[in-house]
Amino acid sequence: MKWRQYWPEYFVALLLLVLQGTRWSTTNAAAVRSAGWTPERKLAVRNKVRDLWYHGFNNYMTFAFPMDELTPLSCSGQGPDWDHPENYASNDVRGNYSLTLIDVLDSLVVLGDRPGFEKAVKDVIESVSFDVNTRPQVFETTIRVLGGLLSGHIFASQTNQTFFLPWYKGELLQLAHDLGERLLPAFSTPTGLPYARINLRHGVLKGEGIETCSAGAGSLMLEFATLSRLTGDDRFEKAAYKAFFAVWNRRSDAGLVGNTINIRTGTWTKPEVSGIGAGIDSFHEYALKWYILRFELFVWFFLTEFPAAAMLSFWTYGMTHTQPLCAGPAHQTDFGSGLFHIIAELAEAVPQYRPVNMVSGDTAYWTVDSLSAFWPGLQVLAGDVQNAIKLHLLYYNLWRKHSGLPEVYDTNYKVATAHQYPLRPEFIESSWYLYRATKDSFYLDVGERVLFDITTRAKVPCGLTGIKDLRTNARDDRMESFALSETLKYLYLLFDEENPLHRDDSNYVFTTEGHLLTLGNDLQKPSSARRKMRKVETHQCPAYRPHHRNGSSLSMGIRSRGDVDYARALLDQSPSDLDESAWSPNGWCERPNTDLFAYDFILSAGGKLVAEDISPSRLKLDKVDDGFILHNVTGIRINIVQRLDGKGYDVRKLGHYDVRSGNTVYIADHNLFASPDTFEGNDDLRPLDIPLRFFTTGSDPLSEAQTGLPDLLNMMEFATTGYTALFGPELGVSSEPNALRIEKVDGVPVYREPTNANGCEEYHERFQDVVLVAQRGECTFLQKLIRARDAGAAGVLVISNENIALNPTADAAELEAAGDIKDVALVVLTPQVGQLVHEMLDSTEERGGQVMVQLDPEGVLVPPVEISREQEKPKPVENKILYLNGHPLLNTRIII
C-alpha cells in the first residue's frame, strides 16, 4: 500500500474534516444542549443542588449551631448584634433562637431526608427557647421561625406519610404557640397594625418606632391563621386578619396600597410609593395564597355569602391595578372614571413593574428590585402564565448580565444601583413555578446557569456566602437562612421531577419564606353559605398555550418567542448560542403582545366613554335566582378576570355586586348591539347572526373529459350561519342590492393566503373585492379587518377556535385609530364551518373552480326582539355570550 506517499494529502483532508466538524459542533451544540434534558441529566443536576445544600447546612451545624447564622468566611456563627441594637439588618432576623435550623426543617422534607428531619426536630426541641432578651422584627420572625415550626409540626404529626414521627408529641406546635403569644402585644395599637419590632421577653419597648410597611403588617395571615387552626386559639388569626384589612382599607383613591404606614394613625408616610417589590411584595402574595389555603373569611363589606371568594377578589383587584397595558399613547386605563393608574410600564411590549406614586399613579422611580422577581411565580399561581413568561425574561436577562440578581436596577440608565446578591430566592422560585406550568426546558437551562453561578461565586470551604458586590465578587461573611430554606429548595425542586410535591394536588402553599403549609378539611371551618356554594364552584387549573410560529401549527419553545429578543434588547444583552439556535431561518421577529389578566370596564351601548352609574336601579341591573340580569348596560362597571383554564374570561364584579362562581350575567339590552346610527335617532338594529351560502363555480374540463361526469365542484355548496362584528358596516339591513361589496347578489370570491394564515400581517398581494379567510389568534379581530381592507378586500371570514356564537367588539379609541372601515366587513365562523370552507378551497385548488360566499341569500334577516324586563328567569338563546374587546365572557348569556 502506498498510503505513505500520500500522507500529506491525507493529513490536509483530515485537518479540514476536523475543522469542519468543529464548526458543526459549534453551530449545533446549542441545539443539542437545549434538547438534551434527559432524566439522567436532570437527576445529575438535582444531586449537585443537593450536595450544595448539605455543604451549607452541615457547615452551619458544625460551626454555627445553636447560633442563628453561619459566617462562612470566618467559619463561625453569629447571633444578634448585642453591641449595636440599631443594626436592623442583623437584629431584625437574628433573635438568638437557632434561626437557620428552624428555617430549614421542611427543606429536609423536600430533600426526602427523614433521618435528617428527625434529628433536626429533636435539636430544635432540645435547644430552642423564646424567652430571650432580643428585639427581632415581627414579620421576619413570623415568616422564618413561626412558619418553620408550623411546617415542621405538620409533617412530624401527620400519620400515614413518610415524615411522621411516632415519638413526637406536638413540641414544635407548643414552641410556635409560645412564640405567637410573645408576638401578640405588637398588635395592640389603635389601628390593629402591628409594631415592626418587639422584644420577645419584655414586649413592646418604650419609644418603639411607629412606622411599618405593608408587607410587614399585612403578610402574617398564613402563619397566624394556621397557628390558630392548629391550636384552637383564635387570637392569632383575628390579629392578622385585622392587620391585613387595616392596610387594605387604606388604599388610595387610585386603588393602590402604599409602602410605609403609621401604625397609630393609619396614614401613609412619604414618599407614598406603591409597587410589587420591597415593602409591599408579600402583601400581594398572601392575598392570593390565603385564598388557596381556603381560610374562612367574614368580609362584611363585600356583601357576599361566599366568604372565601372575597380574598380572591383582593388578588384580582390587585392584578387589575398592577397589570401592564399594551404599548400605547397612555398608561392610564381609559375605562371611564380615569382613576386607575397602572403600576406597570411597557418598553417594547415587555412589562417592567416600576414604583409609582400611590395617589397619582405617576412613575416614582425607574427601578426594579430583586424582591419583585417573585411576581412571575405569583402570576403562574393566578393562571396568568403568558405574562409571567414575559416578565420572567426581564429578570433572567438581569441575571445573565450580572451572574446574579442585583438588589436594585435602574431601567432608565440600564445600570445596577445596588450590587449586592445575598443569595435571594425570588428569581429561582419563579423559574420553578414556570417550569411546572410549561415544562419548557428553557427553565432548566436557567436553573443550571443559576446553579453554576452560585457554586462558582458563593461556595466557600465553610459554606455559602452572600455576594457584597457582583462586579468584583466581593463576599459578605454571612449565609442568610433563606439560602437553604428557599433558594436551594426551589432549585432542587426544579430538577426533581419525581418529588412527591409534584404529585400533590391538595391546597398546600409555600409561604413567602418557602415553608410548606396545608390544612385538612377539618380545620377549614367552611360556613353553611360556603358549603352551599361548593355545588357551583368551578375549579380550574392554569392553562399553558405553547408558542406557535406565525402561520404554523408547530409548537415552539420559550426561546422562539419574540418576547425573548425584546427582553434581551431592553438590557443591552447579546444573544447566547442557545438563543441563536431558536431563531427562525426566515428572520421573522413578531412584536409580542401583553394580555390583561384582569381589568375594569365601564359598559356603554355605543362604545363611547360614559360616566359610571354608581348606584344603578333595579330597572337597569337586577338579581335573579342564578345571577344577574342587565336591562341597560350603560354606565355599569364590570370587573373582568381571565379564567385559569385559559378558555376565556369571567365577569367577577358587576356594579357593586360580586359575581360568584356559578352565577350567570344575562344581557337583555338590545341597544348594546345597535349600530352607531341608532343613537342618532335611527331605530334599525344590527343583526348578530347572518345566513351564509358557500358554493363553487367553474369546472375542470380535463376532469369531465376523463370521467364523463359533470364536475363535482358545481355540486359543492352548503348553507350556514355567520356571526357579525359589532363594528364596520351593518350586514343584511339594506334593501338596496349590492349595497356593500360583500353583499353582491351573485356572491363574492373567497380566497386564503397560506403565508398569512391569521391575517395579522400585511398582505403582499392585492385581493380586490374578494373575501379573505383568516384563523383567529395573534391579533385582534379589528386588526384582521384593517389588514384585509388595506389589501382591497371586501371582507374577512375569521374562523374561530371555539364552537360558540361570537360577535367581536372594539372600543371607540380603536375604531378611531382604524380609520374608514365602512365598506369592509368581518364575519366569524365556527371551527366546523371553517373546516368545510378549507376543504372547499383545497378542492378548488386541486381541481379548479372558485369558492364563493353569498350573504343572506334569501333575504330573511329581521331585527332581534327585546326580551321583557319583567321576565324573572331569562332563557338564553343558543348559548350566546358577550364578547368584550375580543375577550369571551363565559359567564354571560345574551337573551335578546
N, C-alpha and C positions, 0 to 999 in steps of 0.2 A: 504494500500500500504506500502511496506516495503522498500521504497527508502532510508529511513534514515540509515538503517543498511549498505547500500552500498555506502553512500555518499563519503567515501574516494576514492573508485574506480571511481565514477563519477567525483570527483574533479581532479584526476590524468588524466582521459581521457579528461576532458575539458581543463586542462592545456596543454596537448600535442596538442590538437586541436588548441588552441590559438597560441602556439609556432609555429606550422606548418603553421598556417595562416599568422603569422608574417613573416616567411621565404618566403612564397609565395608572400606576398605584397612587400617584399624587392627585390625579383628577378624579379617581373613583373611590379613593379611600373614605372620603366624607360620606358618600352614599352607603358604602359598606358598613361604616361605623353606625350610621343613623339607623340602618335596618338590622343591626346586629344585636339587639337586646334579647338574647336568648334567656331562658330561665336560669341557665347556669351562670350567665354573666350577671344577671340581677342578684342572684344569690351571693356571688363573689363580692359585689359591691356592698350588699347588705352586711356581710360579715366584716368588711372593712369599717363600716359605720359602727358596728357592734364593738369591734376592737377599740375604736377611738373612744366610744362611750366609757368602756371599762377602764381605759387609760386615765380618763378624767376622774371617774368615780373611785377607783382603787387608790389613786394618789390622794384624793380627799380623805378617804378613810385612814390612810397611812399617816399623812402629815397634818391633817386639819381637824378631824373629828375629835371631840364633840363641838368644836367651834363652828361658826356659821359658814365660812367660806374658805376655800383653798387659795393661797397665794403661790401660784405655780413657779414663779421665778425664784422666790426665796425658799421654796419647799417647806412652807409652814402654813399655819392657819390664822384666821383673824375673826374677831367678833366686832362688837360696837367700838366706835372711836370714843373711848371714855374721856379722853383729854379735850376733845373738841365736839361738844354736843351739837354745835351748829353745822357740823359736817353731814348734811342731809343725804348726800349721795351714798354715804356708808350707813348712817344710823337709821335711815328710813327703812332699810332692808334687814340689817343685821341686828337682831334683838336678843342675842345670847340664848338661842333655843335650837341649835343644831339645824339651821335653816336648810342647808343643802340636802341632808339626809331625808328630812321630811318632804322636801320638794320633789325627790326622785322616787318616792315609793311606788307610784304607778308606772314609772318608766321601767321598773323591773318587771312589771306585769306585761307591758308591751313587748319587752325583750324575751318574754317566756321563761324568766329565771325564777322558778318557785323557791328554790333554796335561798337565793339571794334576797327575795322578797320577805321570806320568813325571818331571816336574820335581821334585815333592816327594821321590820316591825318590832322585834324584840329589843333592838338597840334603841329605838325611839321610846318604847315603854320604859326602859330602864334608865334612860339618861335625860329625858326632856322634862322640864318644868317651866311653867309660865309665870311663876312667882319671881319675876326678875325686875330689877330697877332699871328698865330700859324704856325708851320712848320711840318706838317704831311708827311707821306710817300705817294708818288703819287699812288703807287699800292694799298695800303690799303685803301686810301680814295676813289679810283675808285671802288674797288670791294664791299666795305661795304656801302659807302654813296651814290655815284653816282648810283650804281646798285640798292640800296634800293629805291631811289627816282624814278628811271625809272620804276621799277616794280610796285611801288605804283601808279604811274601815269597811267600805262597801265590798271590796274584793276579799278581805280576810273573813268576812262574816257570811258571805253568800254560799250556801251549800250547793252541792252538785256542780261545782266548777273548780277548775284546776287550782286556784289560789286560796281556796277555803282552808282556814287553819283551825283544826278541831279544838286546840287548846285556847284559842283566842276568846276573850270574854268581854269584848267591847271597850278595851282600854283606850284605843285611839279616839273613839267617839267621846269618851269621858274627857280626854285631853281637849278635844275640839269644843266641847261644851264649856269647859273651864276658860278656854281662850275666848270664846264668844261672849261669856259674861264679863270678861275684862275689857272687851271692846265696846260693849253696850253703852257705857257712860258717854262715849263720844257723840252719841245721837241726842243727848239731852240739850237741844238748842231750840229756840223759838220756831225755827223753820223745819226741824227734822233733818236738816243737812248736818252730817257729822263733822266734828273736828278732823282735821287732816292727820293729826298725831295724838297719841295717848300713851301715858306711862302705864305699863302693864301691872305695876304694883300699886301705884297711888292714884290712878285715874287721870282726869284732865288737870293739867298743872296750871297754876295761876299765870296769867299772861300768855296763854297759848294762842297762837295765831287764829284769825277768824276768816281766813280765805281757804277755799278748796277748789278743786277742778271738777268738772262734770263727770269725768271718768272715775275719779276717786270717790265721789259721793253716790253716783248712780250705777256703779258696776259691782254691787255687793249681793245682788239678789240670788244668784245661783248658789253661792256658798251658804248664805244666811238662811235661805228658804230650805235648802237641803238639810241643814242642821236642825231647823225647826221640825221638819217632817220626820227625821230620824229619831229625834228626842221627845217629840210631843210638846216642846216648849215653843210656843208661837211668838215669843217676844222678838226673836231674831228676824223672822220673816216680816213681821209688822214694821220693824225699824227700817229694814232695807227697802220695803215697799214704799214707805213714806218718803224716804230719801230719794228714791227714783222719781217719784211724782213731784217732789219738791223741785227737781231740776226740770222735768218735762213741762210742768205747768207754767214755767217762767220763760218759755221760748219767746222769741221776739215776734213782732207783727209779720215779719218775713218768714216765720215758721222755723227759725234756726235757734239751736242751743249754743250758748256761748262756752268759753273755755274756763274762766275763773269766776267764782261767785262768792259773795259774802254770806257766811252761814247764819248770821244773826238777822240780817235784814232781807236776805234773798235777792239782793240786787247784783247785777253783773258788774264786774270790775274791768277797768280799762286793760287792754285796748278793745274789748268786746269783739273778739275774733271767734269765728266758727270754722270747723273743718272736719277732717276724719283722722287726723294724726294725734300727736301727743296732747293729752289733757282731755280728749273727747273720745278717742278711739273705741275703748271698750264699752262706753255708754251705748253706742250703736250696736256693738256686738252682742251685749247682753239682752237688748230689746228683742232680737231675733231668737237667741238661744233660750231665753226664758220661755218663749212660746213653744219651742221644740220640746223642751223638757216637760211641758204641759202642767205647769203650776196652775192652781185655781186662782182666778183674779176677780176682784169685785170693783169694777171700774164704773162707778155710778154715772159719771158724766158722759159715758159713751152710749147710754140708753140702749144697752144691748142685753139680751137674755143669754148670750153665749160668751161668758167672760173671757175664755182663752183667746177668742178672736180679737179682743181689744189689744192684746200685746202684739199680735201680728200687725194690727193697724199701726202701732207705733213704728214698727220696722218699715212698712210700706210707706208711711208718711215720711219717714226719714229718707227713704230711697227717692221719694218724689222730689225732695228738696236737695238731693245731692247727686242725682244722675246727670251725666253730661248730655248736652244737646248736640245735634249735628251742627257742623260748622255753618255759620250763617251770619247775618248782619247784626244780630243781637244775642246777648247771653241772658236775656230776661225772658221768662216764659210769657208768651203773648196769649194767655188764656182768659183774658177778661179783666180781672182785678189788677193785674200787673204787679202784685205784691211779691211774688215768689221769685227770688233770685237763686241761681244755681251755683253751688259750690264749685262744680267742675268747669274748667275752661278747656277749650279744644285747640290743639295745634295739629293741623293736617289730619283731622278726624281720629286722633288717638287721645283718649282722655287724660288730663292731668288735674288732679284734685289739689287745689290751692286754698290756703286760708282766705276767708272773706270776712268782711265786716258783718256781724250778725244782724245789724239793723238795716243797712243799705244794700247789702249783698255785693258791694264792690270788692274787688280783689284787694286784700290787705298785704299779702306777701307773695312773691313769686317763687315759693319754695315748696318742696315736699320733704317730709322727714321719714326716717326708716320705719317708724312705728306704723305709718299708714300703709305699709306693704301687706298688712293683714287683710285689707279690704277686698282684693280679688277672691280670697278664700271665703269671705262672708257672702260675696256675690254668688258664689257657687252654691252655698247652702240655701240661698234665697231663690235659686233657679236661674239667675241671670248669668249663664255660663259664657255667652258670647262676649259680653262687655268685660267679664272677668279675664278672659283671654287677652283682650286688648290692653287692659290696664297692667296686667302682669308683665307684659312685654316691656313696659317702661322700666319697671324695677329690674327686670332681667338685664337690660342694657346698662343700667346703672351699675349692676354687679359686674358685668363684663368690663366696664370702663375702669373700675377701681379694685377688682378682685375682692370684693366685699361691698357691703351696702353702707355708704357714709350716713352719719346721723342726720345731716341736713344738706340738701342740694338745691341750688338756685337754678330754676328752669329758664330764667331770662338770660343770665350770663353764662349758663351751662358750665358751672363750676360748683364743686362741693364747698360749703362754708363751714362745715364741722366734719372732720375727717376720721372720727372715731368709729370703730366697729367692735362693740363688746360681745360679739357672737349672738346677736339678736336672732329670734326665730321667725319673725313675721313673714319674710320672703319665702323661706323654706316651707312654712305652714301653707301658704297659698299655693305653692308648687305641688304639694301633696294633694290638696283638695282638687286642683285642676287635673292632675293625673287620674285621680279616682273618677272624675266626671267624664274625661275624654279618652283615657287610656292611650293617649298620644305619646310616643317615645320621646318627643321633644322635651318633656318634663323630666324624663330620666337623664337626658343629656344635661339639663340644667342641674339636676341633683348631683351628677357626677362632677360637674365643674365646681359646685359648691363644696363638695367633699374634698376635692383636690386643693382648693384654696384654703380651706380651714386647716386641713392637715399640714399644708406647706407653711402657712403663716402663723398658726396658733398653737400647734403641738410643740410642747417643750418637754424635757425629761420628767418634770414633776406634774404634768397635767396639761391643761388647755388655758391659754391666756387670751384676754381681750386685746384688741389692736388699738393703740392710742392714736396712731396716725397711719392711715392707709397709704400715704405717699411714701413713707420711709420704712414702714413696718415696725415703727417703734411700738413696744409692747407695754401693756398695762399689767401690773402684777396682781391680777385678780381674775378668778374664774367665777363669773356670776352663776347662780344656781340654775337660771333658765337655760344655760348651755346644755345641761343634762336633762332637765325636766321638759324642755320644749324642742330646742334646735335639733339635737341629735335624735330625739324621739321621732319627730316628723320626718327627718331624713331617713331613719331606719324604716319607718312605715312606707315611705316612697318606694323602696326596693323590696319590701317583704310582701310579696303577692299573697302568700298563704296565711298572713296574720289573721287570727280569729276575729279581730275587729272588722275586717273587710267582709265578713260574712254575717255581721251583726246588724240587723235592721230594726233594732229597738230604738228607744228615744234617747240614747246616750248623747252627750255633748262633751266636747273639750272646752274647759273654761279658758279664760284669757291667759292663764298660766299653763295651759296644756294638761290640766287634770281631768280625768275621766269621771263624770258624774252621771248617774242614772237613777231613776226612781221606779219602783214597781207600781202596779196599778193600785195596790192597797194604800199607797202614800200620795196618790194624786188628788184624792178627795174631789171628784167631779160633782158639781151641783146637779140638781134634778133637771134644770134647764139644759145643762150641757149634755147629760145623758140622753135627753130628748133629741138634741141636735145631732148626736152621733149618727142617727139614721140617715142624715143627708149630707154628712161631711164628705168632701172629695179629697182624698189623699193622693197626692201627686208626687212624682219624683222628677228631679231636674232632667230635662231632655237636652242632649248634645246633638247638634246638627253639624256634621263634618263639612269642611270647606270643599266646594266644588269649583273647579276652574271654569271660567266663562264658556258656555256652550258645550260643556262636557258633563257626563254623568259620573265621571271618575272622582272618587273621594280622595282628597289631598290632605297632607299633614299640616300641622300648625305652621311650619316653616314656609309653606307655599302660600300663605295668606298675605295679602297686601299690607295688613297691619304690621307685619314683621319689618318690612322695609321702612315704613313710616316711623315706627318707634325707634328704629336704629338711627334714622336720619335726625330725629329730634335731639339726640345726644352726640351727634357727630361721630358715630361709630362706623368702622369699616366692617364689611361682611366677613364672616368666618367661612371656612371651607364647607361646613355643613349648611350654612345659609346659601352659598352658591350652588350647592348640589340640588337645592329645591327650586331653583329658578326655572322659569319656563323657557324653552328654547325659542319661543316666539317673542320673547322680551316684553310680554304683556304685564302691566302692573295696575291692578284695579285700585281705585280710591276707596278705602274702607268706609263703611257707614257705622254709625253708633246708634243702636236701637235703645229707646227709652224702656226702662223696666217698669216704671210707674210714673204717672203724671196726672195732673188735674186738667179738666177741660170744661169750659162753660158752653153749654149747648145753645145753638140758635138755629132756627129753621132755615134761614137764608145764608148761613155760612159767614155771617158778619159778626163783628165784635159787639157784644151786648153786655149790659150791667148784670151782675149776679142778683138773682132773686133770693134774698137772704131767708125769707120765710114764705115759701110757696104754699098756696092754699090747696085744699083737697081737690078742688076742681082742676088743678094743674098736676099735682102729684099725690097719689093716694096709695094706701096699703091694701093688699088683697091677701087671700089666705096663704099663697105660696110666694109672696114677694111684693112687688110694687107695680103700679100702672102709671105711665106718663101720658097724660092727655095733652099737655102743652110743654114742649121741651125748652122753650126759650128762657134763658137765664138760669137754668138748673146746672149746678156744678156737680160733675161726676169725677170720681177718682178711679183710674183705670190701672190695673196691675197685671203684669204678664203672668200667665199660668206656668207652673213649674214643669208641666209636661210638654211645653213648647208648642201647644196646639192653638194658641191664641191668647186673648186677654179676657179678663173678667171685670165687671163693674164692682168695686168694693164699697164705694160710698155714693149715695145719691142724695144731694142736698145735705141735710143734717142726719140722714138715716144711714146706718150701717147695712150693707147688703151682705147677709151672711151666706155661708156655704149652703147650697141647696135652694137659695132664693132665685127667682126669675124676675127680670125687669121687662115689663110689657110696654111696647111703644105703640101708642094709639093716636099719634099726632100726624095727620096726613100732610100738614104743612112742611114737615121735615123733608118730604120728598117732592115738594112742589118746585117748579122751575123758578129761576130768579124773577121772571116776569110776573109770577103770581103775586109777588109783593109790591108790584106796581099797579095792581088792580086787575090783572088777568086771572081768571078762575081756572085755567087749564092746569092739570096736574101731570107731572112727569111719570110715565109708566115705569114700574120697576122691572117687569118682565116684557120680553118681546118675542113673538113667534119667529122662527127662522126656518128656511128651507135650503138645504145644501143639495146641489145636484152637479152633474158633469155635462159638458158639451164637447162636441167634436168626436172624431172616430179615428181609428188606426186602420187605414186601407190594407196594409200588409196582413194584419191580424184577420180582417174579414175575408181576405182572399184565401188565406191558409185554412180557415175553419169553415168557411161558407156560412158563418153565422153573423148576425149584426153585432157590432161592438158592444160588449157588456158595459162599457163606460156610460152609455146612454141610459142604462138601467139603474145606475148607482145614484140614489138620492134618498134623503130622509128628512123628516121634519123634527124640530126640537124647540126648546126654549132657551133664550139667552137672557142674561141679566145686565141691565143697562147701568152705566155710570151716572152718578148724580152731578156730573159736570160735562161740559161740551154740549152739543145740540140735543134737543129733545127728539126722540125717535118715535115715529108712528103717530104723531099728533097732527100732522099737516094733511089737509085734504087735497093738496096740490101734488100731482105725480112728479117724481124726480125732484122733490123739493131739496133733498140733500143728495150728494154724490153717492152715499152708501145706500140710498133708498131707491135706486134705479129700478124701474118696474121689471126689467128683464134680468135683474141680478147684477152682482159685481164680482169680478175675478178675485180669487183667493190665492195668495202666494205666501211662501215662507222663505226665510233667509237662514240657512243652517249655521252660518258663521256668526249670527247674531240671534241665537235661539230665544233669548229672553227679551229681546227688543230694547235693551238698555243702552246700547252703543249707537253711534252714528252709522246710518246705512250708507254704504259706499256706492249704491246704485239708486236711480230714481224708480219709484214704484207709483207712477202717476195713476190716480183714480182707481186703485185696487185696494183690497183689504188684506192686511198682513196678519200672520199668525205669530203669537209670542207666548212663551211659557211664563207663568207667574214666578216672581222672585228676582232678587238682586237690585231692584229699583222699584219705585212707586208706580202705580197704575198711570198717574198723570205723566210721569217721565216717559213711559212707553208710548203714550198718546202723542207727546211732543216729538219724539223721535220719528214716529210714523208720519206726523204732519210735515216735518222737515223733509221727508223723503217723497212728499207729494201724494201720500196715500189718502184714501177716503175714510179709512178707519182701521182699527186693530181689534182682533179677536184674541183675548187673553185666556189661556187655558189654565184654570185654577188647579190647585193641588188638594182641594177639599170639596167633598160632594155636598155642598150646601149652597143656598142662594147667597149671592154676593153682589152688593151694589156699591162700588168704590166711591169714596168721597175725597174731597180736597178742601183745605181751608182757603179763606179769602186771600191771604198773602201768597199762597202757592198759585192760585188762579191768576192773580195779577201779574206774577212773575212769568207765567206761562205764555201770556200774550193771547193772540187770536186763535181760538180753538172751536169756533162756532160751526166749522164745516168739516170737522173730522171727529168721528165718534168711536167710543170704546164699548165693547160688549164682552161680558165674561161668560165662558163656557165651563161646564163641569168636566172633570177628568175623563168620564166615559164618552162624552160628546167629543172632547178634544181628540181622543184616540181614534174615533171614527173619521174625523176630519183628516188626521195624519194618514190614516190608511187610504183615504181617497186621494190625497196628494201623492202618496207613494205609488199608487196605481197609475195615476196620470203621468207621473214622471217616467214610469216604465213603459206604458202603452200609448202615451199621447193623450191629448184632450186637456180640458181646463175645468178645475173645480170652481163653482160659482156659489154665492150665497145671496139669498133673497130675504129681505126683512118684511115681516108682516104680510106674507103673500096673499092672505085672504082679507086683509083689512079689518081684523077683528078686535083691535085694541080699543079698550074703554078705560076711562079713568077709574082709579080704585075708589072703593066705598069706605067712608069713615065708619068705624065701629061706635056704637052708642056709648056715651060716657057713663051711663048708668049700669053698664054691664059689670057685674061683680066678679065673675070668674071668666076672664077673657080666654078665648080659644085661638091660639096661634094658627096661622095658615101656612102649611107646607114647611114648617120648621125654619122660617126665615129669621135671620139675626141681623143686628145692626153692625155696620162697618163704620169705623171712625178713623180717618186718616190712614186707611188701608189696614187697620187692625180689626180682626173679627172679635166682637164682644160676645163670647159664647154663652153668657148667662142672660142674654137679651132675646126677646121674641117680638117680631113685628106682627101686629094684628090689624093692619089696615089693608 
